[in-house]
Amino acid sequence: MAKVLITGGTGLVGSRLIPLLKSKGHEVVVLSRSKDASKPYPIFEWDYKKEYIESGAFNGVEAVIHLAGAGVADKRWTAERKEEIYNSRTKTSFLLYNTLKNIDNEVKTFISASAIGYYGLDTGTTNLKETAPVGHDFLAHVVDAWETSTSKVTDLDIRLVQLRIGVVFSKEGGALVELLKPPVAAPLGNGKQYMSWIHIDDLCKMFLYALENDQMVGTYNAVGPKPATNREVTEAAAKAFDKKYVPIPVPGLALKVVLGEMAKMVVGGNRVSSEKIMEAGFEYDHPKLEPALKHLKSM
């Protein structure tokens, strides 16, 4: 069992991952921008803008799980928001590296979130493995810089795992909630774009697997084994959550008016391979779309 320090612990993934880690006997401490006495774990303050981490945060810590980063779909992509999306990933990573470099510590493992946005926002039907080239749009630039910044920890002889997270399905937030938010569910854009989705519990299980298996090193696609088109996902989600489904797509131009540049995330898509993580021995609890959605409904 390990003592694990988590950044981004209050986010969609972190809030689900922490109870899982604790249930498996791991000790958890969290880096956060503010204290919260109601949380069932110790919190140490940090502020990447001030290059500050509270003293004692790394005491006894053997592993770091780095989830911090401003939500890419939370607000319109103004110049200021883009800067925050970029800095909240890269500068936090550099802060962690510089801190570990300059203090005595016992950290042996560093697991960082990344994203399939690395490949670009629209790669069609190409089956993307981890060796595929980086894309050319804003998010690809962000993820590439993010991975470069977290890679610095390997200079400290720390095992690094980077999980390129796909479209996370959860009832608490993210893509599934947004798909079901309108009065009726309808495909977006042409509906043919692939969504490389993963159930929130399988994603958290993947972080746990990376933590507990020393043979895992490097970059892995954190997606489920069965990508589906936007049309297939929307129709299945509507059925699972008792929502009316209308097969008439929402035009990409209308989405651009509402979402601005961020619309590219919705009308584009990626078909991402899970082969590498499966070859590492990972087994999914929710590999198929319809049963995964039914399980989420029942949670």
NORDA-V745413 format. One record per residue. N is the residue number from 1. RES is the residue in three letters. PSI is psi as a letter, one per 20 degrees, with the letter a starting at -180 (NA if undefined). NEAR is the number of other C-alpha atoms within 12 Angstrom. D_LAST is the distance of its C-alpha to the last C-alpha in Angstrom with 2 decimals. Layout:
# NORDA-V745413
n: (N:N)
res: (RES:RES)
psi: (PSI:PSI)
near: (NEAR:NEAR)
d_last: (D_LAST:D_LAST)
This chain:
# NORDA-V745413
n: (1:2:3:4:5:6:7:8:9:10:11:12:13:14:15:16:17:18:19:20:21:22:23:24:25:26:27:28:29:30:31:32:33:34:35:36:37:38:39:40:41:42:43:44:45:46:47:48:49:50:51:52:53:54:55:56:57:58:59:60:61:62:63:64:65:66:67:68:69:70:71:72:73:74:75:76:77:78:79:80:81:82:83:84:85:86:87:88:89:90:91:92:93:94:95:96:97:98:99:100:101:102:103:104:105:106:107:108:109:110:111:112:113:114:115:116:117:118:119:120:121:122:123:124:125:126:127:128:129:130:131:132:133:134:135:136:137:138:139:140:141:142:143:144:145:146:147:148:149:150:151:152:153:154:155:156:157:158:159:160:161:162:163:164:165:166:167:168:169:170:171:172:173:174:175:176:177:178:179:180:181:182:183:184:185:186:187:188:189:190:191:192:193:194:195:196:197:198:199:200:201:202:203:204:205:206:207:208:209:210:211:212:213:214:215:216:217:218:219:220:221:222:223:224:225:226:227:228:229:230:231:232:233:234:235:236:237:238:239:240:241:242:243:244:245:246:247:248:249:250:251:252:253:254:255:256:257:258:259:260:261:262:263:264:265:266:267:268:269:270:271:272:273:274:275:276:277:278:279:280:281:282:283:284:285:286:287:288:289:290:291:292:293:294:295:296:297:298:299)
res: (MET:ALA:LYS:VAL:LEU:ILE:THR:GLY:GLY:THR:GLY:LEU:VAL:GLY:SER:ARG:LEU:ILE:PRO:LEU:LEU:LYS:SER:LYS:GLY:HIS:GLU:VAL:VAL:VAL:LEU:SER:ARG:SER:LYS:ASP:ALA:SER:LYS:PRO:TYR:PRO:ILE:PHE:GLU:TRP:ASP:TYR:LYS:LYS:GLU:TYR:ILE:GLU:SER:GLY:ALA:PHE:ASN:GLY:VAL:GLU:ALA:VAL:ILE:HIS:LEU:ALA:GLY:ALA:GLY:VAL:ALA:ASP:LYS:ARG:TRP:THR:ALA:GLU:ARG:LYS:GLU:GLU:ILE:TYR:ASN:SER:ARG:THR:LYS:THR:SER:PHE:LEU:LEU:TYR:ASN:THR:LEU:LYS:ASN:ILE:ASP:ASN:GLU:VAL:LYS:THR:PHE:ILE:SER:ALA:SER:ALA:ILE:GLY:TYR:TYR:GLY:LEU:ASP:THR:GLY:THR:THR:ASN:LEU:LYS:GLU:THR:ALA:PRO:VAL:GLY:HIS:ASP:PHE:LEU:ALA:HIS:VAL:VAL:ASP:ALA:TRP:GLU:THR:SER:THR:SER:LYS:VAL:THR:ASP:LEU:ASP:ILE:ARG:LEU:VAL:GLN:LEU:ARG:ILE:GLY:VAL:VAL:PHE:SER:LYS:GLU:GLY:GLY:ALA:LEU:VAL:GLU:LEU:LEU:LYS:PRO:PRO:VAL:ALA:ALA:PRO:LEU:GLY:ASN:GLY:LYS:GLN:TYR:MET:SER:TRP:ILE:HIS:ILE:ASP:ASP:LEU:CYS:LYS:MET:PHE:LEU:TYR:ALA:LEU:GLU:ASN:ASP:GLN:MET:VAL:GLY:THR:TYR:ASN:ALA:VAL:GLY:PRO:LYS:PRO:ALA:THR:ASN:ARG:GLU:VAL:THR:GLU:ALA:ALA:ALA:LYS:ALA:PHE:ASP:LYS:LYS:TYR:VAL:PRO:ILE:PRO:VAL:PRO:GLY:LEU:ALA:LEU:LYS:VAL:VAL:LEU:GLY:GLU:MET:ALA:LYS:MET:VAL:VAL:GLY:GLY:ASN:ARG:VAL:SER:SER:GLU:LYS:ILE:MET:GLU:ALA:GLY:PHE:GLU:TYR:ASP:HIS:PRO:LYS:LEU:GLU:PRO:ALA:LEU:LYS:HIS:LEU:LYS:SER:MET)
psi: (q:q:p:p:p:p:q:k:i:i:a:g:g:g:h:h:h:g:h:g:g:h:h:j:j:q:p:p:q:p:p:q:i:q:q:o:i:i:q:k:q:q:p:p:q:r:o:h:h:j:l:p:p:p:p:i:h:j:o:j:p:i:q:p:o:o:i:q:p:p:p:i:j:h:r:q:m:r:h:g:h:g:g:g:g:g:h:i:g:g:h:h:g:h:g:g:g:h:g:h:h:j:q:p:r:j:p:h:p:o:p:p:q:a:q:i:i:h:i:q:i:o:j:c:j:p:o:o:r:h:i:q:q:q:a:j:a:g:h:g:g:g:h:g:h:g:h:g:h:h:i:h:h:h:i:j:k:p:p:p:p:p:o:n:p:b:o:p:p:q:i:i:a:a:h:g:g:h:h:j:g:r:h:q:p:q:q:p:c:i:i:i:q:q:o:n:r:p:p:h:h:h:g:h:h:g:g:g:g:h:g:i:o:i:i:o:p:b:p:q:p:m:r:r:i:m:q:q:r:h:g:g:g:g:g:h:g:g:g:h:j:l:q:p:p:p:j:o:q:o:q:h:h:h:h:h:g:g:i:b:h:i:h:h:h:g:i:r:r:q:o:p:p:j:g:g:h:h:h:i:j:p:p:q:h:m:h:q:g:g:h:g:h:h:g:g:h:i:NA)
near: (18:25:32:41:43:43:44:37:36:29:24:28:40:36:28:28:36:38:25:25:35:21:15:20:16:25:27:39:38:42:38:33:25:20:19:17:10:9:19:18:27:28:30:30:26:29:23:29:17:13:20:22:29:24:15:22:35:34:24:20:28:31:42:48:46:45:42:43:38:28:28:33:26:19:20:23:27:17:13:13:22:26:21:26:32:31:27:33:40:36:32:39:39:28:30:41:33:23:27:33:21:12:18:18:23:24:34:29:39:44:46:48:45:44:42:47:46:42:39:31:35:32:32:22:20:20:23:34:25:30:17:22:18:27:23:18:22:28:34:28:29:35:38:31:29:36:39:26:32:42:31:27:34:25:16:25:17:27:32:38:40:42:43:43:41:41:42:35:40:35:29:21:24:26:32:34:24:26:34:32:20:19:14:24:34:32:35:39:28:24:30:27:34:38:45:46:45:44:44:41:38:35:41:37:33:43:44:37:31:36:38:29:21:20:17:29:26:32:34:43:45:46:48:41:32:28:35:32:31:38:32:30:40:43:33:33:39:32:24:25:29:18:22:21:26:22:22:17:25:28:19:25:19:18:23:21:15:18:22:20:29:28:28:33:37:40:35:32:39:41:38:45:35:37:23:27:38:21:15:21:16:30:22:26:21:26:28:24:32:25:18:33:34:23:23:27:24:12:13)
d_last: (27.83:28.39:28.47:26.55:27.19:24.58:25.41:22.92:20.66:19.23:18.21:15.03:15.59:17.38:14.95:12.43:15.48:17.31:15.16:15.22:18.97:19.60:17.90:20.36:23.23:23.98:25.36:24.13:26.21:25.50:27.90:27.31:29.62:29.44:28.89:26.07:26.76:23.33:21.71:21.49:23.66:27.17:27.67:30.80:31.92:32.96:34.39:35.26:37.61:39.66:39.18:38.03:35.87:36.18:38.34:36.73:33.46:34.30:35.72:34.71:32.16:32.09:29.50:28.42:25.22:26.17:23.45:25.44:26.34:26.42:23.87:25.73:24.11:24.11:27.73:30.62:32.59:35.68:38.05:36.84:33.14:34.04:35.91:32.99:30.65:33.37:34.49:31.12:30.64:34.20:35.69:32.90:33.39:37.13:36.77:34.80:37.41:40.35:39.07:38.54:41.96:43.70:42.32:42.35:38.91:37.25:34.74:34.68:31.56:30.33:27.16:26.93:24.54:26.35:25.49:26.39:28.26:30.99:32.05:32.53:30.61:31.85:32.90:32.68:32.04:33.46:31.43:31.23:31.62:31.94:35.69:35.53:37.44:36.12:35.91:38.17:36.09:34.94:31.55:33.20:35.80:33.25:31.34:34.66:35.93:32.69:33.03:36.74:36.22:33.75:36.12:38.66:37.12:38.48:41.90:40.99:40.32:36.57:34.31:32.40:29.31:28.25:24.95:25.26:21.76:20.95:18.64:15.32:12.24:9.56:8.11:10.33:13.49:15.75:16.89:14.03:14.02:17.81:18.05:16.33:18.19:21.49:22.27:22.26:20.92:23.89:24.90:26.35:29.89:30.97:27.46:28.88:27.89:25.61:22.25:21.70:17.94:15.71:12.00:11.48:10.96:14.13:15.93:15.45:16.51:19.45:20.59:20.56:22.51:24.98:25.49:26.27:28.37:31.71:32.71:30.34:32.48:32.56:30.39:27.47:25.45:21.77:20.55:19.09:21.76:21.54:22.25:22.22:24.20:23.05:23.88:21.85:18.72:19.23:19.92:16.98:14.54:16.40:16.17:12.44:11.87:15.02:17.19:20.91:22.11:25.70:27.28:29.76:29.16:29.30:32.53:32.59:35.38:33.37:30.57:33.32:34.64:31.33:30.13:33.46:33.68:29.91:29.79:30.89:27.43:26.08:28.98:29.52:27.52:27.63:27.33:26.70:27.25:25.05:28.05:29.08:25.89:25.66:29.34:28.58:26.55:22.96:20.65:17.42:14.33:13.28:16.76:16.69:15.63:14.57:12.46:10.80:10.04:8.89:6.40:5.21:5.63:3.83:0.00)
